[in-house]
Structures are given as structure tokens and as C-alpha cells.
């Protein structure tokens, strides 16, 4: 038994955990009636089109959850370019994400991912849909 399990801490998150979670999650997203078309338009439908996107997502979550610094991008600007995105889609995204976490991660790992996903979704939703007016009164 390692020290982490002795003290009740979750096992460390590995790259394999991230890959397994994302594969399960994005399989759900791609098949979703609401989110699937948005992603199909933004990413594509073939495995060849999705492969670079999945690598980018793996790098993003590796940086977020493991502090690897692998991701070098701007998620906000990427989402800003999606004309069909709506605020309610973030709740749907979170529901699918939580379900994939339930199926692929241990409880402590799940809690860490879900907490971070909620923060990211809240930040994106606020930035995209709840912007404050500028000093001149326009938004």
C-alpha cells in the first residue's frame, strides 16, 4: 500500500487517466443531440479530424490537472469563434463530463476533475455570455 492510499488521498492522476476520461467523454459528446453538431462543425466528424483535437485536449487537461505545461493555447478565443454555442450547453457539457468521470476515475480523482471542469465552464460562460459593458456603456 502506498502512502497516498494510507492517508486516504486519491492516487495521482496519470496521462493514461486523462486519455481514458477524454476518450469516454468525447465519445458521448460526439453522439449527443445538442453538443454533437457544434463539435462536428468546429472539429469535424472523422477520426483523422478529431485526432489533433484530442491531442490538444489531452495537453490542456495534462496542464490543468498535472501541471505539465504541455498546453499552449487560448480556450476562450477558440470558444468565442463558435457561433452556435449557447449558455445552457455548458450544463450539458458538465453533465456528460461528470458521467464520464464516474465511469473512468476513482472518487478522489473524479472530485478533482469535476471541480476543475466546473471552474473552467463557469469562467468560459461568464466570459462569453456575461460580459460587463465597457466604460462607455456599450457591451
Number of C-alpha atoms within 10 A of each C-alpha: 5 7 9 11 10 9 8 9 12 17 15 12 18 12 15 10 16 22 18 17 24 21 15 17 20 19 14 18 21 17 12 16 10 14 18 18 17 19 19 16 11 15 15 16 14 9 10 9 12 16 12 12 14 17 13 16 16 22 22 22 22 21 15 17 18 16 11 12 12 15 17 10 11 9 11 14 12 10 16 13 10 13 9 13 18 11 15 9 16 18 14 15 20 15 13 19 24 21 16 21 25 16 14 19 19 14 14 14 19 22 16 14 22 18 11 15 18 17 12 16 17 15 13 19 21 13 15 16 12 12 10 11 9 8 7 6 7 7 9
